[in-house]
Amino acid sequence: MAHPGPRVVVDATLGLGGHANMFVSHMSPESIFVGIDRDRDNLDIARNNLESIQNQSSKIQIELVHSSFSDIDTILDERWIGGIDYILYDLGVSSAHYDDGERGFSIRYDAPLDMRFDRTTWRTARDLVMMASEYELRDLMWRYADEKKSLHIARAIVETRKLKSIDTTFELLEIIRWSSYDKDSPKRVFQALRIAVNTEFEHIEISIKKAIEKLNIGGQIAIISFHSIEDRIVKNLITPYLAGTIDDFTWQTIIPARLAKDNKKPILPTQLEIDRNPRSRSAKLRVLTRIN
Ligand SMILES: C[S@@+](CC[C@H](N)C(=O)[O-])C[C@H]1O[C@@H](n2cnc3c(N)ncnc32)[C@H](O)[C@@H]1O
């Protein structure tokens, strides 16, 4: 991302501001940095982390926005920003979410079943566990986490909630354990619930399509995915932009390709990165340039 001259850089998943710090400290004066996060707590931490850098880089306009990246078009329009030169999506959960014993993301802590990135939205993981039908529960575990025991777990949830309310992570864990007999099911079910609560894939689909439209020619979009299902969604989303549109009858290109891959294969973390940050183990980075 080392380019001379003013640029518009968007960090669509600001998190605690790790990548943002790196971006801002390498940006030229008169550039604009936009950081977006759905989680207000993370946004506030990132704001603090960026403050010292902002003092040194006062010629850079920094905009931090509490919103979903699916509103990328409105966020830019409201700030009179016409096009993007670089946008990063570092998808999924931040370490702060897993390490916070109160938010219900982690199987390590007994906490209310919440799992919302944005705590101003209405639906928590408890709402889903208590109200979704057996079919819906089964379907979300299967679709969002490839959970093979989804039928047994969904049935166990529905049977249990006829007798008592399921309010906490540990109550849910107990049900998953006795109904699945699989030590890996808890992680998968928690992943599926988190994706469903936050309608993560819908936001990704909407946002990436909008961001590609907003990319300047020569601008880059970088996407880091963390599990195979997320990666599949990203791959399926970008494939039509790489191939263009071919007429079914004449086999002529009617819409040319709009993106080109910067690397043939996704970039994987080095062993050093994995040693430093074990959560990066499953990460895949795709970088694409807008060519049309
Ligand atoms: C893996 S973390 C990003 C970490 C960040 N790159 C850093 O260096 O600290 C993902 C972040 O994306 C946020 N997020 C998830 N879905 C989002 C969405 N639809 N819109 C905006 N932010 C989202 C989460 O709240 C979380 O803070």
PDBQT file of the ligand as one rigid body, heavy atoms in Angstrom, charges set to zero:
ROOT
HETATM    1  C1  LIG A 301     -10.691  -9.214  13.174  1.00  0.00    +0.000 C 
HETATM    2  S1  LIG A 301     -11.305  -7.756  13.879  1.00  0.00    +0.000 S 
HETATM    3  C2  LIG A 301     -10.346  -6.501  13.119  1.00  0.00    +0.000 C 
HETATM    4  C3  LIG A 301      -9.025  -6.243  13.779  1.00  0.00    +0.000 C 
HETATM    5  C4  LIG A 301      -8.309  -5.033  13.209  1.00  0.00    +0.000 C 
HETATM    6  N1  LIG A 301      -7.910  -5.253  11.844  1.00  0.00    +0.000 N 
HETATM    7  C5  LIG A 301      -7.110  -4.656  14.064  1.00  0.00    +0.000 C 
HETATM    8  O1  LIG A 301      -6.009  -4.550  13.491  1.00  0.00    +0.000 OA
HETATM    9  O2  LIG A 301      -7.253  -4.437  15.266  1.00  0.00    +0.000 OA
HETATM   10  C6  LIG A 301     -12.852  -7.556  13.106  1.00  0.00    +0.000 C 
HETATM   11  C7  LIG A 301     -13.620  -6.319  13.519  1.00  0.00    +0.000 C 
HETATM   12  O3  LIG A 301     -14.664  -6.137  12.560  1.00  0.00    +0.000 OA
HETATM   13  C8  LIG A 301     -15.806  -5.658  13.219  1.00  0.00    +0.000 C 
HETATM   14  N2  LIG A 301     -16.953  -5.964  12.364  1.00  0.00    +0.000 N 
HETATM   15  C9  LIG A 301     -17.547  -7.164  12.157  1.00  0.00    +0.000 A 
HETATM   16  N3  LIG A 301     -18.569  -7.029  11.285  1.00  0.00    +0.000 NA
HETATM   17  C10 LIG A 301     -18.590  -5.728  10.916  1.00  0.00    +0.000 A 
HETATM   18  C11 LIG A 301     -19.413  -4.969  10.027  1.00  0.00    +0.000 A 
HETATM   19  N4  LIG A 301     -20.416  -5.519   9.336  1.00  0.00    +0.000 N 
HETATM   20  N5  LIG A 301     -19.152  -3.649   9.897  1.00  0.00    +0.000 NA
HETATM   21  C12 LIG A 301     -18.129  -3.057  10.583  1.00  0.00    +0.000 A 
HETATM   22  N6  LIG A 301     -17.342  -3.724  11.440  1.00  0.00    +0.000 NA
HETATM   23  C13 LIG A 301     -17.559  -5.045  11.597  1.00  0.00    +0.000 A 
HETATM   24  C14 LIG A 301     -15.793  -6.367  14.553  1.00  0.00    +0.000 C 
HETATM   25  O4  LIG A 301     -16.538  -5.648  15.506  1.00  0.00    +0.000 OA
HETATM   26  C15 LIG A 301     -14.289  -6.414  14.867  1.00  0.00    +0.000 C 
HETATM   27  O5  LIG A 301     -13.925  -5.318  15.658  1.00  0.00    +0.000 OA
ENDROOT
TORSDOF 0
